[in-house]
Amino acid sequence: MTSASAQTFACPACGAALVAQGNQTQLACPYCRTTVVVPEAVRPKELAQPVVVVVPSPVVNNFYNYQNPPAYPLYPSPTIAPVGRKSGYGCLGVLVALFIVAILAVGALALIFPRISRQVVAEAQLLIIQSNRSPQVLLFTANPYNVRPGQSTVLNWVTNADHVKIEMISVGQTTTWNYPGGTGTTVIPLTANNNVDSLEFRLTAFKSGLQNTIALRIVVDRR
């Protein structure tokens, strides 16, 4: 050994003394020109790196030591569970279910009380077309349609008109009634001396200078 950083060993080919400098791993023999690998035993050893251990400062009276604060939190941070994203399909499903229930309810109402169901449907349609400037007649019915002389019939109408006119037309005679608003009900008595087999009722709806007329006929049973 010539110095702290040089190591001497013999050439494996010719036996000449060779010197390895520093971290040299191979060299060429100057005598026989053989490339020689420096043995591990003669290579300089790397010094181990020192290990630094950090010791946290003690906590006094459950409070931080502000002059030498610890490298870790005094209390663990709370864990917040992720909140699942709400889907909009829940509300849509409720609306669809309510719509189906409403359809079933209207269907059952139509089977049990057909005249009432027609009135309900007409009122719902009236809400939709109320802004229409032209007069629309959604419902015009008589109950009953078959009457005897001296009985009465009930006329029922639903329109979006400002006012309506109802005419009862028999042979050579016309009777007129005017009603404000677009929806109403009236009772029409039939006198016994009306020698007719049927009566025609005409409803004329007026709105925004326009009019719309619809008619129905009831049967007078004189038997």
Secondary structure, DSSP 8 states (H G I E B T S, - for coil): --SSSEEEEE-TTT--EEEEETT--EEE-TTT--EEE--GGGS----------------BTTB--TTS--SS-SS------------THHHHHHHHHHHHHHHHHHHHHHHH-HHHHHHHHHHHHHHHHTT-SS--EEEEEEE-SEE-TT-EEEEEEEES-SEEEEEEEETTEEEEEEEESSEEEEEEE--TT---SEEEEEEEEEETTEEEEEEEEEEE---
